[in-house]
């Protein structure tokens, strides 16, 4: 016989009140102990590893620039377990193309520093890392070991040497400047929260204002930029570029900063590797003392990875230079403000390469040259100067002198006539707006506008004979004198005269224009309406009206007389008027002239 016991839940057992209170106390004690253990464990672990991004003071970036250095991005990281390193990938995206120099594809000059190491303590692969290009607008630092600071201190991560294509974004039309944004991402072995992942790393403004001024730096008038074909200009250096003869410039080229840091030196003295220091140069990270081993596959060193090819360069491109005209520019500025200075450099047509011209070449007598000839090819000449001094605390400008030289040879139509223009821009000029191995740094888009720098006009005189007649028994005689032959050294000129008739011939149409043979210097074209004259001028009988004579030489003078046919009873004479389209009425005649006419 089996004995079957009844199962009774413990909660159904009736206990005396005192014993029941003891059981309840034990249950609550165990629960409280578990809570305290959990809190103690969490307290021992500390706050999670997290970072906060900042960008300091974003610099002004030149809107013309394709390789503008942006502000550093700094991550301040706290918390985490110091005994458990975090292996992280850091990546930065820009809202424009990133143009940091490729040092060894895919590695860029952009660097990541850990804990602000002094230049002498920087070791590649230990506390400084080379970024790699992962897209036209992005750079990444992969597999960077970061030891969380734990409950004490801050781990500082700095990303520097990031260049941006500012020209791609352009200048804002409103009051708020265009901004370059950086977007920061962290990924890796563990999740790393990041506060403020979007940062402004630059404000875009036009960097350069270019103008053409007169020889003294004032506003330039049309007359002041005008030369005449028949009058020599700076003839000694036109004949011999190495002549010691000095001349004043015809015009000045003025380059003005639009903000104080638009003009920059190539690099600072020594290195450029101190974390957080603003150098205001064209170069980024430079540290000849950098130790360590380059990344796998990077067959290059990174000590001078951020070194620019040159300081800021200023370019002048002359176009449509007339045949037979030589262009000379000043080696150094003829005017400067704001602590700036520059010197002429040899270069290619876009301002790339070459070297600073120091010391300037000497003349045959050993005097340092102040002007140098700029070769003209196909009507185009390019001059470039490089900044050698700049003050980031002042807005300044630089003026460079320009001389146009020629020897007159009117018989062979030299120099040619026409207008030459000049464009002023930063250099080197490029259209490459992404990172690569070959393109120079800095480089700029050509945003310039052509300005007239020279007007070379033919030696032409236009004479108005306001009334002539060969009707009603009257006749008119005219004389045009070529007075370029004189005792003042004026170059002798020879040219034709075209007679333009406005009026009627006995009520009919006016005769067509006719052109004389060439009138030599010191000679006179003389003719009557009824009978014609010398140098091939034919008669225009019955004409009455006015005549405009256009002579292809300077200093033409005219006289007319009206009389009865045969000049038997009366005669009236007058001096022909020089029209505005002839000689300048400003009484300003350029180099080598000896006469000034005006009405």
C-alpha positions as CSV (number, residue, x, y, z in Angstrom):
1,X,0.0,0.0,0.0
2,X,1.4,3.3,-1.1
3,X,1.1,6.5,0.8
4,X,0.3,9.5,-1.5
5,X,1.1,13.0,-0.1
6,X,-0.8,16.1,-1.1
7,X,1.2,18.8,-2.9
8,X,0.7,22.1,-1.2
9,X,2.3,25.4,-2.5
10,X,4.5,27.0,0.0
11,X,2.6,30.2,-0.3
12,X,-0.5,28.3,1.0
13,X,1.3,27.2,4.1
14,X,0.0,29.1,7.0
15,X,2.7,30.6,9.2
16,X,2.6,32.5,12.3
17,X,2.7,36.3,11.6
18,X,6.3,36.7,13.0
19,X,7.8,34.0,10.8
20,X,6.0,35.4,7.7
21,X,7.7,38.8,8.2
22,X,11.1,37.2,8.3
23,X,10.5,35.4,4.9
24,X,9.4,38.7,3.2
25,X,12.5,40.5,4.5
26,X,14.9,37.9,3.1
27,X,13.2,38.2,-0.4
28,X,13.6,42.0,-0.4
29,X,17.2,41.8,0.8
30,X,18.2,39.6,-2.1
31,X,16.6,41.9,-4.6
32,X,18.4,45.0,-3.1
33,X,21.7,43.2,-3.3
34,X,21.2,42.5,-7.0
35,X,20.5,46.2,-7.7
36,X,23.5,47.3,-5.7
37,X,25.7,44.9,-7.7
38,X,24.4,46.2,-11.0
39,X,25.0,49.9,-10.0
40,X,28.5,49.1,-8.8
41,X,29.4,47.4,-12.0
42,X,28.1,50.3,-14.1
43,X,30.0,52.8,-12.0
44,X,33.2,50.9,-12.4
45,X,32.8,51.0,-16.3
46,X,32.3,54.8,-16.4
47,X,30.7,56.8,-19.3
48,X,30.8,55.4,-22.8
49,X,33.5,56.5,-25.3
50,X,32.1,59.5,-27.3
51,X,33.5,62.5,-29.3
52,X,32.5,66.0,-30.0
53,X,33.6,67.8,-33.2
54,X,34.6,71.4,-33.6
55,X,36.3,73.5,-36.3
56,X,37.9,76.4,-34.5
57,X,37.7,79.6,-36.6
58,X,37.0,78.8,-40.2
59,X,39.3,80.7,-42.6
60,X,38.4,82.9,-45.5
61,X,38.8,81.0,-48.8
62,X,39.5,82.6,-52.2
63,X,36.6,82.1,-54.5
64,X,39.1,81.7,-57.4
65,X,40.9,78.9,-55.6
66,X,40.8,75.2,-56.5
67,X,43.0,74.1,-53.7
68,X,42.1,76.2,-50.7
69,X,43.2,75.0,-47.2
70,X,40.2,74.6,-44.9
71,X,40.2,74.9,-41.2
72,X,41.3,71.9,-39.0
73,X,38.6,69.6,-37.7
74,X,39.1,68.7,-34.0
75,X,37.5,65.8,-32.1
76,X,37.5,65.9,-28.3
77,X,36.8,62.4,-27.1
78,X,36.0,61.3,-23.5
79,X,35.0,58.2,-21.6
80,X,35.4,54.6,-22.5
81,X,37.6,51.9,-21.1
82,X,41.3,52.8,-21.2
83,X,42.1,49.1,-21.2
84,X,40.2,48.4,-24.4
85,X,41.6,50.3,-27.4
86,X,39.1,51.3,-30.1
87,X,40.1,50.6,-33.7
88,X,38.2,53.3,-35.7
89,X,37.8,54.6,-39.2
90,X,37.5,58.4,-39.5
91,X,36.1,59.9,-42.7
92,X,35.4,63.5,-43.8
93,X,33.1,64.5,-46.6
94,X,33.0,68.1,-48.1
95,X,30.1,69.7,-49.9
96,X,32.6,70.4,-52.7
97,X,35.5,68.5,-54.3
98,X,38.5,67.8,-52.0
99,X,41.8,68.8,-53.7
100,X,44.5,67.8,-51.2
101,X,47.6,66.7,-53.0
102,X,48.0,63.0,-53.8
103,X,51.4,62.1,-52.5
104,X,51.3,58.4,-53.3
105,X,48.0,57.2,-54.7
106,X,45.6,56.8,-52.8
107,X,47.4,58.7,-49.9
108,X,46.9,62.4,-49.5
109,X,48.6,65.2,-47.7
110,X,45.7,65.3,-45.3
111,X,46.8,64.0,-41.9
112,X,45.2,62.8,-38.7
113,X,47.0,63.6,-35.4
114,X,46.3,62.0,-32.0
115,X,46.8,64.0,-28.8
116,X,48.4,67.1,-30.4
117,X,52.0,65.7,-30.7
118,X,54.8,68.2,-30.9
119,X,56.6,68.3,-34.3
120,X,59.6,66.5,-32.8
121,X,57.5,63.7,-31.4
122,X,55.4,63.0,-34.5
123,X,55.7,59.4,-35.7
124,X,53.8,58.2,-38.8
125,X,51.6,55.3,-37.9
126,X,51.8,56.0,-34.2
127,X,50.4,59.4,-33.5
128,X,49.9,60.7,-37.0
129,X,48.3,59.0,-40.0
130,X,48.1,59.8,-43.7
131,X,44.6,60.0,-45.2
132,X,43.5,58.2,-48.3
133,X,41.3,59.4,-51.1
134,X,38.0,57.5,-51.1
135,X,36.0,59.8,-53.5
136,X,36.3,63.2,-55.1
137,X,34.9,64.9,-52.0
138,X,36.1,62.5,-49.2
139,X,39.2,61.4,-47.3
140,X,39.4,58.6,-44.8
141,X,41.9,57.4,-42.1
142,X,41.3,53.6,-41.7
143,X,42.1,51.4,-38.8
144,X,43.3,54.1,-36.4
145,X,43.9,52.8,-32.9
146,X,42.5,55.1,-30.3
147,X,42.8,54.5,-26.5
148,X,39.8,55.9,-24.7
149,X,40.9,58.2,-21.9
150,X,38.5,56.6,-19.4
151,X,37.1,58.6,-16.6
152,X,40.0,61.1,-16.6
153,X,41.2,63.4,-19.4
154,X,40.4,63.9,-23.1
155,X,41.7,62.3,-26.2
156,X,42.2,64.9,-29.0
157,X,42.0,63.9,-32.7
158,X,42.9,66.6,-35.2
159,X,42.4,66.3,-39.0
160,X,44.5,68.8,-41.0
161,X,45.6,69.5,-44.6
162,X,42.2,69.2,-46.2
163,X,42.0,71.4,-49.3
164,X,38.7,72.3,-51.0
165,X,37.6,73.5,-54.5
166,X,36.1,76.8,-53.4
167,X,35.5,77.9,-57.0
168,X,33.1,75.0,-57.4
169,X,30.8,76.6,-54.8
170,X,31.1,80.2,-56.0
171,X,30.3,83.4,-54.1
172,X,27.0,84.0,-52.5
173,X,24.8,86.8,-53.9
174,X,23.4,87.7,-50.6
175,X,24.8,88.9,-47.3
176,X,25.7,85.5,-45.9
177,X,29.0,84.1,-47.5
178,X,29.1,80.7,-49.1
179,X,30.3,78.1,-46.7
180,X,32.4,74.9,-47.0
181,X,30.9,72.2,-44.9
182,X,32.7,69.1,-43.5
183,X,30.7,66.1,-42.5
184,X,32.6,63.7,-40.1
185,X,31.9,60.0,-39.7
186,X,33.4,57.5,-37.2
187,X,33.0,53.7,-37.6
188,X,35.0,50.6,-36.5
189,X,35.2,48.0,-33.8
190,X,32.6,49.6,-31.6
191,X,30.1,52.3,-31.9
192,X,31.5,55.8,-31.2
193,X,28.8,58.5,-30.7
194,X,29.8,61.8,-32.4
195,X,28.3,65.2,-31.4
196,X,28.2,68.0,-34.0
197,X,29.3,65.9,-37.0
198,X,28.7,68.8,-39.4
199,X,31.2,71.7,-39.3
200,X,31.8,74.9,-41.2
201,X,35.5,74.8,-42.3
202,X,35.7,77.9,-44.6
203,X,33.9,81.0,-45.9
204,X,34.3,81.8,-49.5
205,X,35.0,85.4,-50.8
206,X,36.5,86.9,-53.9
207,X,40.2,87.1,-53.2
208,X,41.5,89.5,-55.9
209,X,40.5,92.8,-57.5
210,X,42.4,93.7,-60.7
211,X,42.6,97.1,-62.4
212,X,44.6,99.0,-65.0
213,X,45.8,102.5,-63.8
214,X,47.9,105.3,-65.4
215,X,51.6,105.6,-64.9
216,X,51.1,107.4,-61.6
217,X,48.6,105.0,-60.2
218,X,45.5,107.2,-61.0
219,X,42.5,106.5,-63.2
220,X,43.4,105.7,-66.8
221,X,42.0,107.7,-69.6
222,X,41.8,106.6,-73.2
223,X,44.5,109.1,-74.3
224,X,46.9,107.9,-71.7
225,X,46.8,104.3,-73.0
226,X,47.1,105.4,-76.6
227,X,50.3,105.2,-78.8
228,X,50.6,106.2,-82.4
229,X,52.1,104.1,-85.2
230,X,54.3,106.9,-86.6
231,X,55.8,107.9,-83.2
232,X,58.5,105.9,-81.6
233,X,57.8,104.5,-78.1
234,X,60.7,103.6,-75.7
235,X,62.7,103.2,-78.9
236,X,66.0,102.2,-77.2
237,X,64.6,99.1,-75.6
238,X,62.6,98.5,-78.6
239,X,65.8,98.2,-80.6
240,X,67.8,96.5,-77.8
241,X,66.0,94.8,-74.9
242,X,69.2,95.0,-72.8
243,X,69.6,98.8,-73.2
244,X,70.3,100.7,-70.1
245,X,67.9,103.5,-71.1
246,X,65.1,103.9,-68.6
247,X,61.5,104.8,-69.4
248,X,58.4,105.5,-67.4
249,X,55.6,103.0,-67.6
250,X,52.7,103.7,-69.9
251,X,50.3,101.9,-67.5
252,X,50.2,100.1,-64.1
253,X,48.6,96.8,-63.3
254,X,47.0,96.9,-59.9
255,X,46.3,93.7,-57.8
256,X,44.4,94.3,-54.6
257,X,43.5,91.8,-51.9
258,X,39.9,91.6,-51.1
259,X,40.8,90.3,-47.6
260,X,43.9,90.4,-45.6
261,X,45.0,86.7,-46.1
262,X,44.5,86.6,-49.9
263,X,48.2,86.9,-50.6
264,X,50.3,84.2,-49.0
265,X,53.9,83.1,-48.9
266,X,54.9,79.6,-50.0
267,X,55.7,78.4,-46.5
268,X,56.8,79.6,-43.0
269,X,60.4,79.4,-41.8
270,X,61.1,75.8,-40.5
271,X,58.2,73.3,-40.3
272,X,54.5,73.7,-40.4
273,X,53.6,70.9,-38.1
274,X,52.6,72.4,-34.7
275,X,49.0,71.3,-34.1
276,X,46.5,74.2,-34.2
277,X,48.9,76.9,-35.4
278,X,47.6,79.0,-38.3
279,X,50.5,79.8,-40.6
280,X,48.6,81.7,-43.3
281,X,50.8,80.3,-46.2
282,X,50.0,78.3,-49.3
283,X,51.5,75.1,-47.7
284,X,49.8,72.7,-45.4
285,X,51.5,70.1,-43.2
286,X,55.3,70.1,-43.4
287,X,57.6,68.3,-40.9
288,X,61.1,67.3,-42.1
289,X,61.6,65.5,-38.7
290,X,58.6,63.2,-39.2
291,X,59.5,59.6,-38.3
292,X,57.8,56.3,-38.8
293,X,57.1,54.1,-41.8
294,X,54.8,55.1,-44.7
295,X,51.6,53.1,-45.2
296,X,51.9,49.9,-47.1
297,X,52.3,50.5,-50.8
298,X,53.0,54.2,-50.4
299,X,56.4,54.6,-52.0
300,X,56.9,58.1,-50.8
301,X,57.7,60.1,-47.8
302,X,55.2,62.4,-46.1
303,X,57.6,64.9,-44.5
304,X,56.9,67.6,-47.1
305,X,53.5,66.3,-48.2
306,X,51.8,69.6,-47.7
307,X,54.5,71.8,-49.3
308,X,53.0,74.1,-51.9
309,X,54.8,74.5,-55.3
310,X,55.0,78.3,-54.8
311,X,53.5,81.3,-53.0
312,X,50.6,83.2,-54.3
313,X,51.2,84.2,-57.9
314,X,49.7,87.1,-59.8
315,X,49.3,86.7,-63.6
316,X,49.0,89.3,-66.4
317,X,48.0,88.0,-69.8
318,X,48.3,90.4,-72.7
319,X,46.3,89.5,-75.8
320,X,46.1,91.0,-79.3
321,X,49.5,92.7,-78.9
322,X,50.1,94.5,-82.2
323,X,52.8,93.2,-84.5
324,X,56.1,95.0,-83.9
325,X,55.3,95.9,-80.2
326,X,57.5,94.7,-77.4
327,X,56.1,94.3,-73.8
328,X,58.2,95.1,-70.8
329,X,57.0,94.7,-67.1
330,X,58.6,95.8,-63.9
331,X,60.6,93.0,-62.1
332,X,59.3,94.3,-58.7
333,X,56.3,96.4,-57.7
334,X,56.3,100.1,-58.6
335,X,53.8,100.7,-55.8
336,X,52.8,98.6,-52.8
337,X,50.7,98.8,-49.6
338,X,49.9,96.5,-46.7
339,X,53.4,95.0,-46.3
340,X,53.2,93.1,-49.6
341,X,56.0,92.5,-52.0
342,X,56.6,90.3,-55.1
343,X,59.1,89.5,-57.8
344,X,58.9,88.5,-61.4
345,X,59.1,84.7,-62.1
346,X,59.8,82.7,-65.2
347,X,56.9,80.4,-66.0
348,X,54.7,78.7,-68.6
349,X,51.7,80.5,-70.1
350,X,49.5,79.5,-67.2
351,X,51.9,80.6,-64.5
352,X,53.1,77.1,-63.7
353,X,56.7,76.2,-62.8
354,X,59.7,78.4,-63.3
355,X,61.6,80.2,-60.6
356,X,61.8,83.5,-58.9
357,X,64.0,85.9,-60.9
358,X,66.6,86.8,-58.3
359,X,68.8,88.7,-58.7
360,X,67.3,90.7,-61.7
361,X,69.5,90.6,-64.8
362,X,71.9,93.5,-65.2
363,X,72.2,95.9,-68.2
364,X,75.4,96.1,-70.2
365,X,76.7,98.7,-67.8
366,X,76.0,96.6,-64.8
367,X,73.0,98.4,-63.4
368,X,70.2,96.2,-62.1
369,X,67.3,96.0,-64.5
370,X,64.0,97.3,-63.3
371,X,62.0,96.1,-66.3
372,X,62.2,92.8,-68.2
373,X,60.9,91.9,-71.6
374,X,57.9,89.5,-71.8
375,X,58.1,87.4,-75.0
376,X,55.1,87.8,-77.3
377,X,53.9,84.7,-79.2
378,X,51.0,85.1,-81.6
379,X,50.0,88.4,-80.0
380,X,50.0,86.9,-76.5
381,X,52.4,87.6,-73.6
382,X,52.2,86.3,-70.1
383,X,53.9,87.9,-67.0
384,X,53.8,86.4,-63.5
385,X,55.0,87.7,-60.2
386,X,55.2,85.7,-56.9
387,X,54.5,87.0,-53.5
388,X,57.6,87.3,-51.3
389,X,56.2,89.3,-48.4
390,X,52.6,89.4,-47.1
391,X,51.0,90.7,-43.9
392,X,47.9,88.6,-42.8
393,X,46.8,91.6,-40.7
394,X,46.5,94.1,-43.5
395,X,44.7,94.4,-46.8
396,X,47.2,95.5,-49.4
397,X,47.9,95.9,-53.1
398,X,50.7,95.7,-55.6
399,X,51.2,97.8,-58.7
400,X,53.5,96.7,-61.6
401,X,54.6,98.9,-64.4
402,X,54.2,98.1,-68.1
403,X,56.0,99.6,-71.1
404,X,55.0,99.1,-74.7
405,X,58.0,99.7,-77.0
406,X,58.2,100.0,-80.8
407,X,60.2,101.7,-83.5
408,X,57.9,103.3,-86.2
409,X,58.1,102.0,-89.7
410,X,55.0,103.4,-91.3
411,X,56.2,102.5,-94.8
412,X,55.8,98.8,-93.9
413,X,52.7,99.4,-91.7
414,X,54.7,98.7,-88.5
415,X,53.9,98.5,-85.8
416,X,50.4,97.1,-86.5
417,X,47.4,99.1,-85.2
418,X,44.8,97.8,-82.8
419,X,43.9,97.4,-79.2
420,X,45.8,95.1,-76.8
421,X,44.0,93.8,-73.7
422,X,45.2,92.5,-70.4
423,X,43.6,90.0,-67.9
424,X,44.7,89.8,-64.3
425,X,44.3,86.7,-62.2
426,X,45.8,84.5,-59.5
427,X,48.2,81.8,-60.9
428,X,48.8,79.0,-61.6
429,X,45.6,78.9,-63.8
430,X,44.1,75.4,-64.1
431,X,40.9,73.6,-64.8
432,X,41.7,70.6,-62.6
433,X,39.3,70.6,-59.7
434,X,40.1,67.3,-58.0
435,X,43.1,65.7,-56.3
436,X,45.9,64.4,-58.4
437,X,49.6,63.8,-58.5
438,X,50.7,66.3,-61.1
439,X,48.8,69.6,-60.8
440,X,50.4,72.5,-59.0
441,X,49.4,73.8,-55.6
442,X,48.0,76.4,-55.3
443,X,46.0,76.6,-58.5
444,X,43.1,78.8,-59.5
445,X,40.3,79.1,-62.0
446,X,40.5,81.9,-64.6
447,X,37.7,84.3,-63.6
448,X,39.3,87.4,-65.2
449,X,37.8,89.9,-67.5
450,X,39.8,91.6,-70.3
451,X,40.6,95.3,-69.9
452,X,42.0,97.5,-72.7
453,X,45.7,98.2,-71.9
454,X,46.9,99.8,-75.2
455,X,45.4,101.5,-78.2
456,X,47.8,101.8,-81.0
457,X,46.4,104.0,-83.7
458,X,47.4,104.8,-87.2
459,X,49.0,108.2,-87.7
460,X,46.0,109.6,-89.3
461,X,44.7,113.2,-89.6
462,X,41.1,113.9,-90.5
463,X,40.5,117.4,-92.0
464,X,37.1,119.1,-92.5
465,X,36.7,121.6,-95.4
466,X,33.3,122.8,-94.3
467,X,32.3,124.5,-97.7
468,X,33.6,124.0,-101.2
469,X,31.9,124.9,-104.5
470,X,32.3,124.7,-108.2
471,X,28.9,126.1,-109.1
472,X,27.5,129.5,-110.0
473,X,30.8,130.8,-111.4
474,X,32.9,129.9,-108.3
475,X,35.7,127.4,-107.8
476,X,37.5,126.0,-104.8
477,X,41.2,125.2,-104.4
478,X,42.6,123.1,-101.5
479,X,46.1,122.4,-100.1
480,X,47.0,119.7,-97.7
481,X,50.5,119.9,-96.2
482,X,52.4,116.9,-94.7
483,X,54.2,118.7,-91.9
484,X,55.8,115.7,-90.2
485,X,59.1,117.0,-91.5
486,X,60.3,119.6,-89.0
487,X,63.3,120.6,-86.9
488,X,62.1,118.8,-83.8
489,X,63.1,115.3,-84.7
490,X,59.6,114.1,-85.5
491,X,59.8,110.8,-87.6
492,X,59.0,111.6,-91.2
493,X,55.8,110.1,-92.5
494,X,54.4,109.4,-95.9
495,X,50.8,108.5,-96.6
496,X,47.8,108.9,-98.9
497,X,44.8,111.2,-98.4
498,X,41.3,110.0,-99.1
499,X,38.8,112.8,-100.1
500,X,35.2,112.1,-99.1
501,X,32.6,114.3,-100.8
502,X,29.2,115.2,-99.2
503,X,26.8,117.4,-101.2
504,X,25.7,117.4,-104.8
505,X,27.0,117.8,-108.4
506,X,24.8,120.4,-110.1
507,X,21.9,118.9,-108.3
508,X,22.9,115.3,-108.8
509,X,24.8,112.9,-106.5
510,X,28.1,113.8,-105.0
511,X,31.2,112.2,-106.6
512,X,32.6,109.0,-105.0
513,X,35.6,109.3,-102.6
514,X,39.0,109.2,-104.2
515,X,42.4,108.4,-102.7
516,X,45.6,110.3,-103.7
517,X,49.0,108.9,-104.1
518,X,51.3,109.0,-101.1
519,X,52.2,112.5,-100.0
520,X,55.9,112.5,-98.7
521,X,56.9,114.4,-95.5
522,X,57.3,118.1,-96.3
523,X,55.2,118.0,-99.5
524,X,51.8,119.5,-100.3
525,X,48.8,118.0,-102.1
526,X,47.2,120.9,-104.1
527,X,44.0,120.6,-106.2
528,X,41.0,122.5,-107.5
529,X,37.5,121.1,-107.9
530,X,37.4,122.2,-111.5
531,X,40.8,120.9,-112.6
532,X,42.1,118.3,-110.1
533,X,45.7,118.4,-108.9
534,X,48.9,116.6,-108.0
535,X,49.4,113.2,-106.4
536,X,46.7,111.7,-108.6
537,X,43.7,113.8,-107.5
538,X,41.2,114.1,-110.3
539,X,38.7,117.0,-111.0
540,X,35.1,117.0,-109.6
541,X,33.5,119.8,-111.6
542,X,30.1,121.0,-110.6
543,X,30.4,119.8,-106.9
544,X,29.2,121.9,-104.0
545,X,29.2,120.8,-100.3
546,X,31.9,119.8,-97.9
547,X,34.9,117.5,-98.0
548,X,36.4,115.3,-95.2
549,X,40.0,114.4,-96.1
550,X,41.5,111.4,-94.2
551,X,45.3,111.4,-94.5
552,X,47.4,108.5,-93.4
553,X,50.0,110.6,-91.7
554,X,50.1,112.8,-88.6
555,X,50.3,116.5,-88.5
556,X,48.3,117.2,-91.8
557,X,47.2,120.8,-92.2
558,X,44.8,122.1,-94.7
559,X,43.8,125.4,-96.4
560,X,41.0,126.2,-98.8
561,X,40.1,129.3,-100.9
562,X,37.0,130.1,-102.8
563,X,37.0,132.5,-105.7
564,X,35.3,133.3,-108.9
565,X,36.6,131.1,-111.7
566,X,40.1,132.2,-112.5
567,X,40.2,134.3,-109.3
568,X,39.7,137.5,-111.3
569,X,37.7,139.6,-108.8
570,X,37.4,138.0,-105.4
571,X,38.7,135.2,-103.1
572,X,38.0,133.9,-99.6
573,X,40.2,131.4,-97.7
574,X,40.1,129.4,-94.4
575,X,42.0,126.8,-92.5
576,X,40.6,123.3,-92.5
577,X,39.4,122.0,-89.2
578,X,41.1,119.0,-87.5
579,X,38.3,116.5,-86.5
580,X,38.1,114.6,-83.3
581,X,38.9,111.4,-85.1
582,X,42.3,112.9,-86.1
583,X,44.9,114.0,-83.6
584,X,44.1,113.9,-79.9
585,X,42.6,117.1,-78.5
586,X,44.1,116.4,-75.1
587,X,47.4,117.9,-76.0
588,X,48.9,114.6,-74.8
589,X,51.4,113.1,-77.3
590,X,53.2,110.0,-76.4
591,X,57.0,109.3,-76.2
592,X,59.0,110.7,-79.1
593,X,56.4,113.2,-80.4
594,X,57.2,116.8,-81.1
595,X,53.9,118.4,-82.0
596,X,50.4,118.8,-80.5
597,X,47.3,119.9,-82.4
598,X,43.8,120.5,-81.3
599,X,40.9,122.8,-82.2
